[in-house]
Amino acid sequence: MNKNYIVISNINEYKQEHINDKLILTRLHPYIDEISLFKNDLTYSKVLNCYINNELIHLHKYKQIILHMYNSINIQSIIQNTILNISNKERYDKGFKYYENLGISIQGSDARRLLKEIININKIKKDSITLKIQLRNNKIYTFEI
C-alpha cells in the first residue's frame, strides 16, 4: 500500500469540498433506507441504475426487474410469496398481462407496490440489489436491498 495517495472509486458520485484543511466527500445521490424511501411519492419514479450481485443489469423499470427476478425462481414460490395479483391462467382482462415464459399473468401495479415486490421476492432470492432511483421531483437516491 502506497502512503502517498488515496484511491477513491467512483469519485464522480461525490461532491468535493475543502473545509479547515480537510477534504470532505459527500454523496451526490445519498443512500436511503426502506422506511425513508417509502415516505416519498414514488409515482413516476424511475430506476436509473440496477445492480444485482454487483452486476449492472440494464433494466430501468420496476416490472422489468421483477420479471428478471422471477425467471430464476420456481413458479410455486412466486405464487406462494408474491404480494402482486397473479394468476396461473392466461389473462388479459382487468389489467392482467400474460408472460408466456413464466406461465403466469400479472396484474399491473403502481411503483410503490412493485418496489415492495422487489424487496419481498428478494427475501427468497437473497441477492444483493442496489437501485439508483429518480423521483418525480428529480431527487435521486441509492437504495440497497
BELLINZI-V977639 format. One record per backbone hydrogen bond with DSSP energy under -0.5 kcal/mol. CO is the residue of the C=O (numbers start at 0). NH is the residue of the N-H. Records with the same first field share a line. If there is no record, write none. Layout:
CO: NH, NH
This chain:
1: 4
5: 7
7: 10
9: 12
10: 13
12: 27, 28
14: 25
16: 18, 23
18: 21
21: 18, 23
22: 24
23: 16, 25
25: 14
27: 29
29: 141
32: 36
33: 37
35: 38
36: 39
39: 41
40: 135
41: 44
45: 47, 133
48: 131
49: 56
50: 52, 129
51: 54
53: 55
54: 51
55: 57
56: 49, 58
59: 46
60: 64
61: 65
62: 66
63: 67
64: 68
65: 69
66: 70
68: 71
69: 72
73: 76, 77
74: 78
75: 79
76: 80
77: 81
83: 85
84: 106
86: 104
88: 90
92: 95
94: 107
96: 105
97: 99
98: 101, 102, 103
103: 98
104: 86
105: 96
109: 113
110: 114
111: 115
112: 116
113: 117
114: 118
115: 119
116: 120
117: 121
118: 122
119: 122
120: 123, 124
121: 125
126: 128
127: 52
128: 144
129: 50
130: 132, 142
131: 47, 48
132: 134, 140
133: 45
134: 137
138: 134
140: 132, 142
141: 31
142: 130
